[in-house]
Amino acid sequence: MKWLKVLLKLGVSAALLAWFFSRADIAQIRAAAEAVPSWLWPVCFLMLVTGQLLSSVRWYWIVRALGFDGAWARYFNYYFSGMFFNLFLPTGIGGDVLKVFFLARGDNRNRKLLATYSVLLDRFFGFSSLMFIGAGAVIFSPGILPAPFPALLLAGAGGALGFIFFSPVLKRIIRPEPGSMLGRIMDAVLVFWRHPEVLAVGISLSLVLQTICIVICLVLGRAMHVEIPDAFYCAAFPLIGLLTLLPVSFNGIGLREGGFVYFMGIYGVPPGKALMVSLGFFSLQVAVCLLGGIIYSTGGYKKFQS
């Protein structure tokens, strides 16, 4: 049954890509690809690697605040290994499961809970930063996207802020029993209130990473002679990221390309150019995740499993 779901998702991704390419001008696709300077891809690759290194630092701050020990090198190995499995396993969260497994050795339920929450909080910081960037874009550049997209971005940013600032109030309302499962969950949730530096570092590094991703898309677009406002990338990229989370394709493949084609089409960008911007960015993601696969295959993580 699981393999049937995987095949269906692969089928959806393949069908979407085939449909988008059928509507694009192949000559235009070729011209867009040839317009990108040979030096730009490796530069963007190094930028994305830098962003993922910062993400591993972000996760390191989270797990240390939750009581896990060890040097950053340990979490660097776990994080990059997880990136590989996040991309190449059909669920898109296979790498997160792997990171929880690495952290939660043994049968300690509390350790498993904290390991799981470290991954969820890491994801939350990434989501929040995307929403903050998108909300900022639609606030300072009114009309950059049509309705209802500005409202969605503002709602996402507001929801993230609400979770951050009203979590302590929720604990006082619920009043869980000390030592209970609910109490341990609430204590984990409030880790960034006990350690505000975790919140500051988590959001700051996430903003840097997402900005790097947006800048990469922007420079790829400019190299391909895509003429749209810079603020557009800040507003549309978060929405495209949310679109890829829908569990109907293989790790967002096809949905990502559809997002670029749709949102860039608002500004009259031809499908061929939009596809190449999307595929150019995705190729960089694949390359960085393959780097994680190399790190995993060398077995560097094993020395931390004793």
C-alpha positions as CSV (number, residue, x, y, z in Angstrom):
1,M,0.0,0.0,0.0
2,K,2.8,2.4,0.8
3,W,4.5,1.7,-2.5
4,L,1.2,2.4,-4.3
5,K,1.1,5.8,-2.6
6,V,4.7,6.4,-3.7
7,L,3.9,5.4,-7.3
8,L,0.8,7.7,-7.3
9,K,2.9,10.6,-6.1
10,L,5.6,9.9,-8.7
11,G,2.8,9.8,-11.3
12,V,1.4,13.1,-10.2
13,S,4.9,14.8,-10.3
14,A,5.6,13.3,-13.7
15,A,2.2,14.3,-15.1
16,L,2.6,17.9,-13.8
17,L,6.1,18.3,-15.2
18,A,5.0,16.8,-18.6
19,W,2.0,19.2,-18.7
20,F,4.1,22.3,-17.9
21,F,6.8,21.4,-20.5
22,S,4.1,20.7,-23.1
23,R,2.8,24.3,-22.6
24,A,6.3,25.8,-22.7
25,D,8.4,26.9,-25.7
26,I,11.4,24.5,-25.9
27,A,13.4,27.1,-27.7
28,Q,12.7,29.5,-24.9
29,I,13.7,27.0,-22.3
30,R,17.0,26.4,-24.1
31,A,17.6,30.1,-24.4
32,A,16.9,30.7,-20.7
33,A,19.3,27.9,-19.7
34,E,22.0,29.2,-22.0
35,A,21.7,32.7,-20.6
36,V,22.9,31.6,-17.2
37,P,26.6,32.3,-16.8
38,S,28.7,29.2,-16.1
39,W,30.0,30.6,-12.9
40,L,26.6,31.4,-11.4
41,W,25.5,27.9,-10.5
42,P,28.6,27.1,-8.4
43,V,28.3,30.5,-6.6
44,C,24.6,29.8,-5.9
45,F,25.5,26.3,-4.7
46,L,28.0,27.7,-2.2
47,M,25.4,30.2,-1.0
48,L,22.9,27.4,-0.4
49,V,25.4,25.3,1.4
50,T,26.2,28.2,3.6
51,G,22.5,28.6,4.4
52,Q,22.2,24.9,5.3
53,L,25.3,25.2,7.5
54,L,23.5,28.0,9.4
55,S,20.4,25.7,9.6
56,S,22.5,23.1,11.3
57,V,23.7,25.7,13.8
58,R,20.0,26.7,14.4
59,W,19.1,23.1,15.2
60,Y,22.2,22.8,17.4
61,W,21.0,25.7,19.5
62,I,17.5,24.1,19.8
63,V,18.7,20.6,20.9
64,R,21.2,22.1,23.4
65,A,18.4,24.1,25.0
66,L,16.4,20.9,25.2
67,G,19.1,19.1,27.2
68,F,21.0,17.2,24.5
69,D,24.8,17.3,24.7
70,G,27.6,17.0,22.2
71,A,29.5,19.3,19.8
72,W,28.1,21.1,16.8
73,A,29.9,18.5,14.5
74,R,27.5,15.9,15.8
75,Y,24.4,17.8,14.8
76,F,26.1,18.9,11.5
77,N,26.4,15.2,10.6
78,Y,22.8,14.5,11.6
79,Y,21.4,17.5,9.9
80,F,23.0,17.0,6.5
81,S,22.3,13.3,6.6
82,G,18.7,14.1,7.2
83,M,18.6,16.6,4.3
84,F,19.4,13.7,1.9
85,F,16.6,11.5,3.2
86,N,14.1,14.4,3.3
87,L,14.6,14.8,-0.5
88,F,15.0,11.3,-1.6
89,L,12.4,9.5,0.6
90,P,8.8,9.9,-0.6
91,T,7.3,11.4,2.5
92,G,9.5,14.5,2.6
93,I,10.0,14.0,6.4
94,G,12.1,10.9,6.3
95,G,15.2,12.9,7.2
96,D,13.3,14.4,10.2
97,V,12.5,10.8,11.4
98,L,16.2,9.9,11.0
99,K,17.3,12.9,13.1
100,V,14.8,11.9,15.8
101,F,16.2,8.3,15.7
102,F,19.8,9.6,16.0
103,L,18.9,11.8,19.0
104,A,16.5,9.5,20.8
105,R,18.6,6.4,21.4
106,G,17.1,3.8,23.7
107,D,13.6,3.6,25.0
108,N,13.5,6.8,27.0
109,R,10.1,8.3,26.1
110,N,11.0,11.8,27.3
111,R,14.1,11.8,25.1
112,K,12.0,10.8,22.1
113,L,9.6,13.6,22.9
114,L,12.3,16.2,23.1
115,A,14.0,14.9,19.9
116,T,10.7,15.1,18.0
117,Y,10.0,18.6,19.3
118,S,13.5,19.7,18.3
119,V,12.7,18.9,14.7
120,L,9.2,20.5,14.9
121,L,10.6,23.7,16.4
122,D,13.3,23.8,13.7
123,R,10.6,23.5,11.1
124,F,8.5,26.1,12.9
125,F,11.4,28.6,12.8
126,G,11.7,28.0,9.0
127,F,8.0,28.5,8.4
128,S,7.8,31.6,10.6
129,S,10.7,33.3,8.8
130,L,9.1,32.6,5.4
131,M,5.8,34.1,6.6
132,F,7.6,37.2,8.1
133,I,9.4,37.8,4.8
134,G,6.2,37.3,2.8
135,A,4.2,39.5,5.1
136,G,6.9,42.2,5.0
137,A,6.8,42.1,1.2
138,V,3.1,42.6,0.9
139,I,3.1,45.4,3.6
140,F,5.9,47.4,2.0
141,S,4.9,46.7,-1.6
142,P,1.1,46.8,-1.7
143,G,-0.3,45.1,-4.8
144,I,2.7,43.0,-5.4
145,L,0.4,39.9,-5.4
146,P,-3.4,39.7,-6.0
147,A,-5.9,38.7,-3.4
148,P,-6.2,36.5,-1.4
149,F,-2.4,35.9,-1.2
150,P,-1.5,38.9,0.8
151,A,-4.1,37.9,3.4
152,L,-2.7,34.4,3.6
153,L,0.8,35.7,4.2
154,L,-0.4,38.1,6.9
155,A,-2.4,35.4,8.5
156,G,0.6,33.0,8.5
157,A,2.9,35.6,10.1
158,G,0.2,36.5,12.7
159,G,-0.3,32.8,13.5
160,A,3.4,32.4,14.1
161,L,3.6,35.4,16.3
162,G,0.6,34.2,18.2
163,F,2.2,30.9,18.9
164,I,5.4,32.5,20.1
165,F,3.8,35.1,22.4
166,F,0.7,33.3,23.7
167,S,2.2,29.8,24.5
168,P,2.8,30.8,28.1
169,V,-0.8,31.9,28.5
170,L,-1.9,28.6,27.1
171,K,0.1,26.7,29.7
172,R,-1.5,28.8,32.5
173,I,-4.9,28.0,31.1
174,I,-4.3,24.3,30.7
175,R,-2.4,23.9,34.0
176,P,-1.0,20.4,33.3
177,E,0.1,18.2,36.1
178,P,3.8,18.4,36.8
179,G,5.6,15.5,35.3
180,S,2.7,14.4,33.1
181,M,3.1,13.9,29.4
182,L,1.1,17.1,28.7
183,G,3.3,18.9,31.2
184,R,6.5,17.7,29.5
185,I,5.1,18.7,26.1
186,M,4.3,22.2,27.4
187,D,7.7,22.5,29.0
188,A,9.3,21.6,25.7
189,V,7.1,24.0,23.8
190,L,8.1,26.9,26.1
191,V,11.9,26.2,25.7
192,F,12.3,29.5,23.8
193,W,10.8,31.4,26.7
194,R,13.2,29.8,29.2
195,H,16.0,30.4,26.7
196,P,15.1,33.5,24.7
197,E,18.5,33.3,22.9
198,V,17.1,30.2,21.1
199,L,14.2,32.2,19.7
200,A,16.6,35.0,18.6
201,V,19.1,32.7,17.0
202,G,16.4,30.5,15.5
203,I,14.5,33.3,13.8
204,S,17.6,35.2,12.8
205,L,19.3,32.2,11.1
206,S,16.1,31.2,9.5
207,L,15.6,34.7,8.0
208,V,19.2,34.5,6.6
209,L,18.6,31.1,5.1
210,Q,15.3,32.0,3.5
211,T,16.8,35.3,2.2
212,I,19.6,33.3,0.6
213,C,17.0,31.1,-1.1
214,I,15.1,34.1,-2.4
215,V,18.2,35.8,-3.6
216,I,19.2,32.7,-5.5
217,C,15.9,32.6,-7.3
218,L,16.2,36.4,-8.0
219,V,19.7,36.1,-9.5
220,L,18.7,33.1,-11.6
221,G,15.7,35.0,-12.9
222,R,17.8,38.1,-13.7
223,A,20.3,35.9,-15.5
224,M,17.4,34.6,-17.6
225,H,16.2,38.1,-18.3
226,V,13.1,37.8,-16.2
227,E,11.8,41.3,-15.6
228,I,9.7,41.4,-12.4
229,P,10.0,43.4,-9.1
230,D,12.5,42.1,-6.5
231,A,9.7,42.2,-3.9
232,F,7.8,39.7,-5.9
233,Y,10.2,37.0,-5.0
234,C,9.9,37.8,-1.3
235,A,6.1,37.5,-1.5
236,A,5.8,34.5,-3.9
237,F,8.6,32.3,-2.6
238,P,6.9,31.6,0.8
239,L,3.6,30.7,-1.0
240,I,5.5,28.3,-3.4
241,G,7.1,26.8,-0.3
242,L,3.7,26.1,1.3
243,L,2.4,24.7,-2.0
244,T,5.2,22.0,-2.0
245,L,4.0,20.8,1.4
246,L,0.8,19.4,-0.1
247,P,1.1,15.6,0.1
248,V,0.0,14.9,-3.4
249,S,3.3,14.8,-5.3
250,F,6.8,13.4,-4.7
251,N,8.4,15.9,-2.4
252,G,6.7,18.8,-4.1
253,I,8.1,18.1,-7.6
254,G,5.7,19.5,-10.1
255,L,3.9,21.6,-7.5
256,R,7.0,23.8,-7.1
257,E,7.2,24.2,-10.9
258,G,3.5,25.0,-11.1
259,G,3.9,27.6,-8.4
260,F,6.7,29.4,-10.2
261,V,4.8,29.2,-13.5
262,Y,1.6,30.6,-11.9
263,F,3.0,33.4,-9.8
264,M,5.5,34.5,-12.4
265,G,2.7,34.3,-15.0
266,I,1.0,37.1,-13.1
267,Y,3.8,39.4,-14.4
268,G,3.7,38.0,-17.9
269,V,6.7,35.7,-17.5
270,P,6.5,32.9,-20.1
271,P,6.2,29.4,-18.8
272,G,9.5,28.3,-20.2
273,K,11.5,30.9,-18.2
274,A,9.5,30.3,-15.0
275,L,10.2,26.5,-15.4
276,M,13.9,27.1,-15.7
277,V,14.0,29.4,-12.7
278,S,12.3,26.7,-10.7
279,L,14.4,23.8,-12.0
280,G,17.5,25.8,-11.6
281,F,16.8,26.3,-7.9
282,F,15.7,22.7,-7.5
283,S,18.9,21.5,-9.0
284,L,20.8,23.4,-6.4
285,Q,18.7,21.8,-3.6
286,V,19.4,18.3,-5.1
287,A,23.1,19.0,-5.2
288,V,23.2,20.1,-1.5
289,C,21.1,17.1,-0.5
290,L,23.5,14.8,-2.4
291,L,26.3,16.4,-0.4
292,G,24.3,15.3,2.7
293,G,24.2,11.8,1.1
294,I,28.0,11.7,0.8
295,I,28.3,12.8,4.5
296,Y,25.9,10.0,5.5
297,S,27.6,7.3,3.3
298,T,31.0,8.0,4.9
299,G,29.5,7.0,8.2
300,G,30.6,10.1,10.1
301,Y,27.5,10.0,12.1
302,K,28.3,6.6,13.6
303,K,31.1,7.9,15.9
304,F,28.4,10.0,17.7
305,Q,26.2,6.9,18.3
306,S,28.2,5.3,21.1
